[in-house]
Amino acid sequence: MPVYDYQCADCGGFETVRRIAERDEPAPCPQCGNTAARVVIGAPSVGGGSADDAREESGSYGMRHRGGCACC
């Protein structure tokens, strides 16, 4: 499953593994339990590549994968 970044107002940033369908829903902070919004950051273009190239590297849903992920 993909890993997404979230930002708790009290505790700071954390990441969690979630289904793609749940990626935009608030996630509970693992430290305090408060709901946290997903952090969405656009990937910078490095080396003159196009935005399409950056999107392909990060996955079609703007997510990161762990280890032996075979979901894409």
C-alpha positions as CSV (number, residue, x, y, z in Angstrom):
1,M,0.0,0.0,0.0
2,P,1.2,3.6,-0.6
3,V,2.6,5.8,2.1
4,Y,1.2,9.4,2.5
5,D,2.4,12.4,4.6
6,Y,0.1,14.1,7.1
7,Q,0.6,17.1,9.3
8,C,-0.8,17.3,12.9
9,A,-1.2,20.8,14.2
10,D,0.1,19.8,17.6
11,C,2.7,17.1,17.0
12,G,4.0,17.8,13.5
13,G,4.4,15.6,10.5
14,F,4.0,11.8,10.2
15,E,3.5,9.3,7.5
16,T,1.0,6.4,7.3
17,V,0.1,3.6,4.9
18,R,-3.4,3.9,3.5
19,R,-5.5,2.8,0.6
20,I,-5.6,5.1,-2.4
21,A,-9.3,5.7,-1.8
22,E,-8.6,7.0,1.7
23,R,-5.6,9.2,0.8
24,D,-7.4,12.6,1.0
25,E,-9.3,11.8,4.2
26,P,-7.9,13.1,7.5
27,A,-5.8,10.6,9.4
28,P,-5.5,10.2,13.1
29,C,-2.1,11.4,14.6
30,P,-0.2,8.4,16.1
31,Q,0.9,10.5,19.0
32,C,-2.2,12.4,20.1
33,G,-5.1,11.0,18.1
34,N,-6.2,14.3,16.7
35,T,-7.1,14.4,13.0
36,A,-4.5,15.6,10.6
37,A,-4.7,16.8,7.0
38,R,-2.7,15.2,4.2
39,V,0.3,17.1,3.0
40,V,0.3,17.6,-0.8
41,I,3.5,19.0,-2.3
42,G,4.2,19.3,-6.0
43,A,7.4,17.7,-7.2
44,P,10.1,20.1,-8.5
45,S,11.3,19.7,-12.1
46,V,15.0,18.8,-12.0
47,G,17.2,18.7,-15.1
48,G,14.7,20.2,-17.5
49,G,12.2,17.3,-17.3
50,S,8.6,17.9,-17.9
51,A,5.9,17.8,-15.2
52,D,4.7,14.5,-16.8
53,D,8.1,12.9,-16.1
54,A,8.0,13.9,-12.4
55,R,4.4,12.5,-12.1
56,E,5.6,9.1,-13.5
57,E,8.4,8.9,-10.9
58,S,6.1,9.5,-7.9
59,G,3.3,7.4,-9.1
60,S,0.0,8.3,-10.8
61,Y,-1.6,9.4,-7.5
62,G,1.3,11.4,-6.2
63,M,2.3,8.8,-3.6
64,R,5.5,7.1,-2.5
65,H,6.0,3.3,-2.2
66,R,7.8,1.2,0.3
67,G,10.2,-1.6,-0.4
68,G,8.7,-4.3,-2.6
69,C,5.5,-2.4,-3.5
70,A,3.8,-4.0,-6.5
71,C,0.7,-1.9,-6.7
72,C,1.7,0.1,-9.8
